[in-house]
């Protein structure tokens, strides 16, 4: 849970107030009759509370952060689920259907060894090991 210090409460009040005031401007230009005034009042109240007395915002901040943590937890699970089922599962199924073994994990009982011989490269001087990248 986020700390409820004065700095966090102050920035919470100012940011939420700014967002509500921006929404009120958008509603005003969109032609919403008198709906925008509520957002001006709420935005001003949050902004002033954030500047003058941020401790007033503590209960709202705690509820807001609890909701944000729940949404973050759900969002993470949902995104991982989507990535797995939309990316990894189709690739894995395609590889199995085509018989690909990119990692060379299939057992071959006829082979004596799974050692892969690599061609030997030129011998490096000790100074060349110092700056490898």
C-alpha positions in Angstrom: 0.0 0.0 0.0 1.3 3.5 -0.8 2.4 5.7 2.0 -0.1 8.4 3.1 2.5 11.1 3.6 1.8 14.8 3.0 3.8 14.8 -0.3 1.8 11.9 -1.7 -1.5 13.4 -0.5 -0.6 16.8 -2.0 0.2 15.4 -5.4 -2.9 13.2 -5.3 -5.1 16.3 -4.7 -3.4 18.4 -7.3 -3.4 15.7 -10.0 -7.0 14.6 -9.4 -8.1 18.3 -9.3 -6.3 19.0 -12.5 -7.9 16.0 -14.2 -11.4 17.0 -13.0 -10.8 20.6 -14.2 -9.7 19.3 -17.6 -12.8 17.2 -17.8 -14.9 20.2 -17.0 -13.3 22.2 -19.8 -14.0 19.4 -22.2 -17.6 19.1 -21.1 -18.0 22.9 -21.3 -16.8 22.9 -24.9 -18.8 19.9 -25.8 -22.0 21.8 -24.9 -23.0 19.8 -21.8 -25.5 22.1 -20.0 -24.4 22.7 -16.4 -22.8 19.3 -16.1 -19.3 20.8 -16.3 -19.9 23.0 -13.2 -19.8 19.9 -10.9 -16.4 18.9 -12.2 -15.2 22.5 -11.7 -16.4 22.4 -8.1 -14.9 18.9 -7.4 -11.6 19.7 -9.2 -11.2 23.0 -7.3 -12.0 21.3 -4.0 -9.4 18.6 -4.6 -6.8 21.1 -5.8 -7.3 23.5 -2.9 -7.4 20.6 -0.4 -4.1 19.3 -1.9 -2.5 22.7 -1.4 -3.9 23.8 1.9 -4.7 20.7 3.9 -3.6 17.4 2.2 -4.5 15.3 5.3 -8.2 15.8 4.5 -7.7 13.7 1.4 -6.2 10.7 3.4 -9.5 8.6 3.4 -10.2 9.2 -0.3 -6.6 8.5 -1.1 -6.6 5.1 0.8 -9.8 4.0 -1.1 -8.4 5.2 -4.4 -5.1 3.3 -3.8 -7.0 0.1 -2.8 -9.0 0.2 -6.0 -5.8 0.9 -8.0 -4.1 -2.1 -6.5 -7.1 -4.4 -7.3 -7.2 -3.1 -10.8 -3.5 -3.5 -11.2 -3.6 -7.1 -9.9 -6.5 -7.9 -12.3 -4.8 -6.1 -15.2 -1.6 -8.1 -14.7 -3.4 -11.4 -14.7 -5.5 -10.5 -17.7 -2.5 -9.3 -19.8 -0.5 -12.4 -18.9 -3.4 -14.6 -19.9 -3.8 -12.8 -23.2 -0.1 -13.0 -24.0 0.0 -16.7 -23.2 -3.2 -17.7 -25.1 -2.8 -15.4 -28.1 1.0 -15.6 -28.6 2.7 -18.6 -26.9 0.0 -21.2 -27.3 -0.5 -20.8 -31.1 3.3 -20.8 -31.6 3.7 -23.9 -29.5 0.9 -25.7 -31.3 2.3 -24.7 -34.7 5.7 -26.0 -33.6 4.3 -29.4 -32.4 2.2 -29.8 -35.6 5.1 -29.1 -37.8 7.5 -31.3 -35.7 9.9 -28.5 -35.0 12.3 -28.9 -32.1 14.1 -25.6 -31.9 15.8 -26.4 -28.6 16.9 -29.9 -29.5 15.1 -31.5 -26.5 13.9 -34.7 -28.2 15.6 -37.9 -27.1 17.4 -39.9 -29.7 18.3 -43.4 -28.3 20.6 -44.1 -31.3 23.0 -41.2 -30.6 26.0 -41.9 -28.5 26.3 -38.3 -27.3 24.5 -35.1 -27.5 27.7 -33.1 -27.6 27.7 -30.5 -30.4 31.2 -30.0 -31.7 31.9 -26.3 -32.5 34.7 -25.2 -34.8 37.6 -23.7 -32.8 38.0 -20.0 -33.3 41.3 -18.2 -33.4 43.3 -17.9 -30.2 42.7 -14.6 -28.5 45.4 -12.6 -26.8 44.8 -11.9 -23.0 44.3 -8.2 -23.8 41.3 -9.0 -26.0 39.5 -10.5 -23.0 39.5 -7.2 -21.1 37.0 -5.3 -23.3 34.6 -7.9 -24.5 31.8 -5.6 -25.6 
